[in-house]
Amino acid sequence: MKNTEPRPVGPGLPPLCGDRARVLILGSFPSPKSREQGFYYGHPQNRFWPLMAALTRSPVPAWQDLEAKRAMIVDHGLAVWDVVRCCTIVGASDASIRDVEPNAVPELARRLGVEQIVCNGGTSARLYARWLEKDTGMAALCLPSTSPANAACTMPRLTEAWGAALFPWL
């Protein structure tokens, strides 16, 4: 039986980055599967890693190969983090996120030299606009979510949208 009670959760995951990144990809808050794995986009049906592999022309990493995933991001001048550090949430439901404590995204973006912020889905974009945009001074591009909950957006549509946003930086 799924947990339907909101509960405080956090902190989320640390940023996935090297010393520099031109683009910062922001999710909302790590799913239970991601928190369990200790790594971003840990749900096997999330299309983030196959999408990143296609866009960076890299092999699709094995699901458990966290180092290959990390290298794919860092080697291509990307970084991954979440808008939310801690929150109250029901399961993996972004729509249920409340009591937000944002991550220190402005500081990370400055330290890495980020030139573009992209959000993985509408919730991430809304949370970013509310909690962080004024402090980063950068508007974010809202891209279609790679979540399995966004099944209406096919892999070709994801590739087209994300490719248009990321190709200038890759």
N, C-alpha and C positions, 0 to 999 in steps of 0.2 A: 504494500500500500504506500502510495506517495505521501510525503509530508506536505500538508496543506496549511500549516501554521507558519506565519512569518517568524523568522528568528534572526538575531544579530549574527553576522558572519564577518570575519576579517581578522587580520589583514589579508588581502589578496596576494597575488604573486609579485615578485620583484620585477623590475623592467628587464626585458630581453634586449640587450644592446652591447655594442662594443664601445670604443672611445669616442667615435663620431657616428652621426647618422644624419642623412639629409631628409629622410621621411620618418615620421613617427606614426605608427598605426595604433589607434586606440580602440579597444573593446570597451564594454560597459563594466562588467565584473566577471571574474572567472566562474565558469559553471562548476557544479559539484564534481564532474568527471575531471575537469582541469585541475581543480584543487587536489583531488585524489592523486592525480598523476604528478602534480607539482610543476606543471608546464602548460603553456598556452594552447588553447583549442584542442583539449584532450578528449573530446567526444569523437569516437571513430567515424561518425557520420558528418562531422563538421568538414566543410570543404576548404578551409583555410590553407592547409598544407599542400594539397594537390594544386590549388590555385596559385600559391606562391611558387611552387615548382614550375608550373607552366609559364608564369610571367618572368621568372629568372632563368628559364631554360636549364633547370636543374633536374636531376632525377627525383622522383617522388620518394621522400624518405620513408623508411619503415616506421610504423606507428610508434614503436618503442625507441627509435633512434633519435633521442633528444639532442645529441650533439650535432647530427646532420641538420636537424631543423634550426638549431642555433646558428650554425655556420651559414646556412642559406640566408638567414636574415642579416647577420652581421657582415658577411662578405659582399652583400649588395647594398650597403649603406642604408639599411633599414633598422628600425627599432620597433618593439612591440611593448605595449603596456595597457593598462586599463584606466578609465576615468576615475573609477571608484576604488578607494582603499578599503573601506569598511561600510557596511550597510545592513539594513534589515531586508530580508528577501525570503520568498517562498521557493524552495527548490532552485531551479534554473530560470525562473520566470523574470525576465528583465522588466516586465510590466509591473511587477510587485516591488521593485526596488524603492526603499524609503530610508529615511534617516542617513543620508549620504555624508560620508567623510571622503572628500576627493583626495586623489594621489597628488604628489608634488610635481605635476606635469610641467608647469612653467619652468621650474628649476632644472628639470631633466632636459627639456627642449633647449634651454640656453646652454647648458653644459655640453650637449652633443652637437650644437650648431644646426639644429633642425630648421629646415627651410619650408617644409610642408607637413601639415597634420591631416591625416585621413581617419575617418571613423568607420568602423565595421558595423554598420547598421544605424537605424534611426534613434534607438535609445541612447547609444553611445554619443551620437551627435547632439541630441537634446541635453544630455547631462553635461557634455563638454561646454556647450553654449551657455548653460546656466551657471556652472561652477568654475570654469577655467579660462574661457576665451578672453575675457578682459585682462587677465593676468599674463597670458602668453602674448597677446597682441596679434594673434593669428586666427583667421577664420579657418575652420576645418571643412574639408570635403566630406560629405556624407555619401558613403558607398553602400551598395546592397549588402545585407548581412550574409555571411557565409554559413550561418547556423542552419542545422537541419530543419529548424522551425520555419525557415524561409524557403521551403521547397518549391514555391511557385517561381522563384528565380533560378533558372537553369544554369548549369555550369557554363555554357557558352555566353549567357547574359552576364554572369559574374566576370568572366574573362574579359569581355568587351568593356564593361564599366571600370573594373579595377585596372585593366591594361591602359585605358585612356588616361587614368589618373597617375599611374606609376611609371609608365614607360619613359616620360621625360627625365625621371630621376634614376632609372636603372642603367 
